[in-house]
Amino acid sequence: MNPRMAPLVMSTWLLACGGAEPQQLSYVGWAERSAASVCAHTELCGTLEVSRDQCEADLFAAYAEVEATLARGDTGAKAGCVQCMRIRAEEFDAATASGCQQVPNEARLLAVCGEGNAACAGVP
């Protein structure tokens, strides 16, 4: 291969093989996104009893509090919570985007998050 073509080939390869994909979020990133999604939905479609900023801060703090426990626990416990937060964000974002016409899919949330939100040590 022509040495001058290598950067072009590498750039094309990176773009075609995932370079355009959104970056994976960390536990903290998903906690922030999930909290924002739930609180936005509650503000628009429910009865938010505190400010949206306070709602997000409280929920984020709850996720932060259980992170160490999940990391120490069973292999994959933290990853299970991340998956739960991702699905929760998807469900609440979709419900909010529908103008409250659609509700979050409780069966899907239960399947991923478990009874009593067990995947995230009880954090909703």
DACORBEL-V879553 format. One record per pair of residues at least 4 apart in sequence whose ideal C-beta (glycine too) atoms are under 7 Angstrom apart, sorted by the first residue. I is the first residue (numbers start at 1). J is the second residue. Records with the same first field share a line. If there is no record, write none. Layout:
I: J  J
This chain:
1: 5  6
5: 9
6: 10
7: 11
8: 12
9: 13
10: 14
11: 15
12: 16
13: 17
14: 19
15: 19  20
25: 29  30  33
27: 31  67  78  82
28: 32
29: 33
30: 34  82  85  86
31: 35  60  63  64  85
32: 36  60
33: 37  89
34: 38  85  88  89
35: 39  56  59  60
36: 40  56
37: 41  88  89  92  93
38: 42  59  88  92
39: 43  48  52  55  56  59
40: 44  96
41: 45  46  92  95  96
42: 46  48  55
43: 48  52
44: 96  100
45: 95  96  100
48: 52  55
50: 54  55
51: 55
52: 56
53: 57
54: 58
55: 59
56: 60
57: 61
58: 62
59: 63
60: 64
61: 65
62: 66  123
63: 67  120  123
66: 70  120  121  123
67: 71
68: 72
69: 73  121
70: 77  78  81  121
71: 78
73: 77
76: 80
77: 81
78: 82
79: 83
80: 84  119
81: 85  119  120
82: 86
83: 87  112
84: 88  112  113  119  120
85: 89  120
86: 90
87: 91  108  109  112
88: 92  109  113
89: 93
90: 94
91: 95  104  105  108  109
92: 96  104
93: 97
94: 98  102
95: 100  102  103  104
98: 102
104: 109
105: 109
106: 110
107: 111
108: 112
109: 113
110: 115
112: 119
113: 117  119  120
114: 118  119
116: 122
117: 122  123  124
